[in-house]
């Protein structure tokens, strides 16, 4: 604005004008910009290895692992997206629009699988259905030694686990869409002679499409980012490829190369998702008051609760039951000081990350409120892009510049003081926390931005005209109104960080084992029982946000 | 306690854009003023300048003779003792009705605070709703809470930004009357902003018509209607049409419907071509009149019918006729001029 007002200014000030508002340096804009840089660095570092491929590494990758990684990643993402899409939409339709015995119970309980990290569902399934597992053993006892279950450690097994863990995303969004579109549109369809099924296919489904697709995009991104589950199933995708290149082959260039390819996939999905979000904004949601449900009769009345119950059993009840059973079995021997140390570190890490990220997100939300405009919006969107970047990619993208800085530092110390210095940043909590910040900023930003939006500018002015100074305004209006958003943001980030596996695994300080890395360690040795104890702690933590969520959406 | 307000040649620009220019008016203690104009005319900005949410670019605002705004100096809003009722009410959703009303009374002793809440809720007719939250109230009730909250700290001046725009028509009229009563009872000076002239007429003692950031006329409702200062005001306030006319002498103008007697701006001299404002009540239906006009449109208004008439010359005019004179479209009816105030603008 000021650049236009004063056209006679010289060129250099144009760059400064970016950080100014009405002639004054804007700390808010500087802050937003810094966050954007923080997000841009790992992305650019990883992307640059795509632009400058190391020929040797590239050939090795292309010859050995790449075809399989691409095939696996694509198949898995596609399979899980389709399966979770159909399962989530179907369940949402049943609980949002139809009526059958147990509907109220299922409408919230079908969200429970969100509390289980996919890798926990995964290792429980493997433990249950593996050749040596209880079910296969039982079948052999009954029907003879030749009886085989289809191999669980396969792409199909991984897809099953991910679908069971991720379908609630689609379920949640589709349910919201079905609930908010009201019955009016369906009644129009009926008056034009559509049957119930045609009404679903030709009216309700197309209306809900942006939400369903948005949920499917989330599922696809989670699948692309997944590390723990595919590791459990021994089904190599890009994320495990990156990990192996780094920790087994000790080849950072190869890891970066793979990360850059993965990020291409992610951006395709992200692009689709952003376009769909725009669609959601423009779709009107009619009033849904006074709706009547479609009462299922005959076969449907019986089949609907059976189906919902089956999904709930396989996705939540069985895994949780098995987890508890295993955990009880090993508790006597494993519930020792080391376990409390894992738990303590997980809690400490999650607490630090939740505080840091929530505070940052709050400042970002204020920056947006303080300086409205297309530029700020674009910068905020970029700063919160990290939610789409897989943890394995971020780990590489953060580690590379830090390692570069450390080398520079060590060299400098050697030259200047002739002294052997250790790395300054690598393997510190700082590196880890900045990776978390990039990945989970959006998680905290969303509830905070929503809470801040409720405080309209005229409320500020009303408080002012009633004699409040800025401090009192924050204290008496903003804090009470933001409290809920802050608590939600803290809880969401806290739980996400506790469950997070690849970043923790790849950037943690030496010896800093947490619950998640302990699970990885135990599952990679096939010790499902011993992985159950840390998993139970994650389950308990994971239930908190799900309960919050069900409170919000239950009707 | 009531204050007088004075704006002296106030201007406000946002960057290049001039939103308010050279605006002056004075409002006496206990009076209700109104800024009336189409959306985007800058009226809300004037209100925000008086409240202190924006700083003036030029000119001066005086409260009780004390300058509160001039370029480079602005008393912050929290120290102006100016209450404001916002268009969206801006109630605090985390506080009850009582919490909202006592919000500005944080320095008062608890006993007086409680007494003030009772007094105000009685005044706005919301006794028994102390514990309700804003979202549990209807639009009209929320509006009353907003009013009570603004009145609670006994402000020198009350500002109301489109206070009724979110309410339905019936409620609007009732609350408008109630609000005027409350303000008069409390003896508060108030300035209201609206785009609805009926609201302005019903509420205000003095009305300023604004257009494109400038004050067109500051006057009573009667004079705005019958003696508009310029074409914009004439057009904006009330209904009517302009008919071409010729000045005969200093107090007579001839139009096709006859000769008008009265005073009009002195810039129009003999032989000068003018446009004359003819209101619907300036044309009276008279079956005996030789002057005939054709009915081209009619709008039934209950007690009266508003006829749109085609004059012999082809021009159009409006006429408000008692309801029992029901004529069909295409019918020719007799009309007669009955003009009390001649409003003419040079062409």
Interface residues (C-beta under 8 A of the other chain):
Chain A: X1 X4 X5 X454 X456 X458 X459 X461 X462 X463 X464 X465 X466 X467 X468 X469 X472 X476 X477 X480 X481
Chain B: X15 X16 X51 X52 X53 X76 X77 X78 X79 X80 X81 X82 X83 X84 X86 X87 X88 X90 X92 X93 X94 X103 X104 X106 X107 X149 X150 X152 X153 X155
